[in-house]
Amino acid sequence: MAKILLIDDDEEVGMALKHLLTGLGFNVFWTQDAIGASIQSQSIKPDVLILDFSLPGANGAVVYRRLRQNDSTRNTPILLISGHPKKEIDGAFRDEGISTPERTLFLTKPLDPATLKQVVLDLMKYNETPGPK
């Protein structure tokens, strides 16, 4: 079963996404901050990371850069999610010196369940991970 690490500090959103993705057949692990993301990503080796852009202590671009610098998550596909407009996210990435994020897709909150599932399945094609059964 495909493993997803969900990184979102909002408890309501995190619980809803975990429930939704689990119901779609994914094995979901959830953490609420950058430190948890670093620790859990190394221990569970997720097939896909879902990263909220707004986290306490660090924006998503900073967390993204750290994940890409880590050997265990360097090539892991990432879905960035945010209530902020994509233009704002792109600016934050430029500010962090990240030009075009590879193996990365973006969705704006609120998330449509069917779109979320399709995007996660699309991201899994990067590492040829089988989807839910």
SULSULDA-V317974 format. One record per residue. RES is the residue in one small letter. PHI is phi in whole degrees, -180 to 180 (none if undefined). PSI is psi as a letter, one per 30 degrees, with the letter a starting at -180 (NA if undefined). OMEGA is omega in degrees with one decimal (999 if undefined). Layout:
# SULSULDA-V317974
res = {RES/RES}
phi = {PHI/PHI}
psi = {PSI/PSI}
omega = {OMEGA/OMEGA}
This chain:
# SULSULDA-V317974
res = {m/a/k/i/l/l/i/d/d/d/e/e/v/g/m/a/l/k/h/l/l/t/g/l/g/f/n/v/f/w/t/q/d/a/i/g/a/s/i/q/s/q/s/i/k/p/d/v/l/i/l/d/f/s/l/p/g/a/n/g/a/v/v/y/r/r/l/r/q/n/d/s/t/r/n/t/p/i/l/l/i/s/g/h/p/k/k/e/i/d/g/a/f/r/d/e/g/i/s/t/p/e/r/t/l/f/l/t/k/p/l/d/p/a/t/l/k/q/v/v/l/d/l/m/k/y/n/e/t/p/g/p/k}
phi = {none/-66/-104/-120/-103/-97/-120/-153/-80/-81/-61/-64/-66/-59/-65/-65/-67/-62/-62/-61/-67/-64/-64/-85/102/-94/-93/-110/-115/-129/-135/-110/-154/-65/-65/-61/-62/-64/-66/-68/-64/-75/-83/-98/49/-67/-82/-145/-108/-113/-118/-72/-72/-100/-126/-66/87/-163/-80/-61/-66/-66/-64/-57/-59/-63/-64/-73/-84/-87/-57/-77/-126/-53/-109/-72/-62/-127/-106/-87/-124/-167/-87/-82/-66/-59/-59/-67/-64/-58/-64/-64/-66/-61/-61/-91/78/-105/-79/-120/-62/-88/53/-136/-125/-132/-131/-93/-75/-73/-93/-84/-55/-66/-66/-58/-60/-64/-65/-62/-63/-63/-65/-66/-64/-62/-118/52/-85/-66/-78/-67/-89}
psi = {k/k/k/k/j/k/j/k/f/j/e/e/e/e/e/e/e/e/e/e/e/e/f/f/g/l/j/k/k/k/l/g/l/e/e/e/e/e/e/e/e/e/e/f/i/l/f/k/k/j/j/k/e/j/l/k/f/k/l/e/e/e/e/e/e/e/e/f/f/k/e/f/g/e/g/k/k/k/j/k/k/l/f/l/l/e/e/e/e/e/e/e/e/e/f/g/g/j/d/j/k/l/h/k/l/k/k/k/k/l/k/k/e/e/e/e/e/e/e/e/e/e/e/f/f/e/g/h/k/k/a/l/NA}
omega = {-178.5/-179.5/177.4/170.9/179.1/-179.1/-178.4/-176.5/-178.1/-174.5/-179.4/179.2/-179.6/179.6/-179.2/179.4/178.1/179.4/-179.6/-177.0/175.7/178.0/177.8/175.3/179.0/173.8/-169.9/173.3/-174.2/173.6/-172.9/-179.0/-176.5/180.0/177.0/178.6/-179.8/-178.3/-176.4/-178.8/178.1/-176.3/-176.6/-178.5/-175.7/175.4/178.2/173.0/171.8/-171.2/172.6/-177.4/-176.7/178.6/178.0/174.8/-179.6/176.2/-175.9/179.1/178.1/179.2/178.3/-179.8/178.7/178.8/179.9/177.6/-178.5/-178.4/-175.2/-179.1/-176.9/-175.6/-179.5/177.1/-176.9/170.6/175.0/177.3/-179.3/170.4/178.3/177.7/-177.6/179.3/178.2/178.6/178.8/178.5/178.3/177.3/177.2/178.8/179.0/179.0/179.3/-175.9/-179.8/-179.6/178.5/178.3/-174.4/173.9/-175.8/172.2/177.2/174.8/-1.1/-175.1/173.9/-176.4/-178.6/178.4/179.0/-179.7/-178.0/-179.9/177.6/177.7/176.9/179.3/-179.8/178.3/177.9/-179.6/177.2/176.8/176.9/178.9/-179.5/-179.8/999}
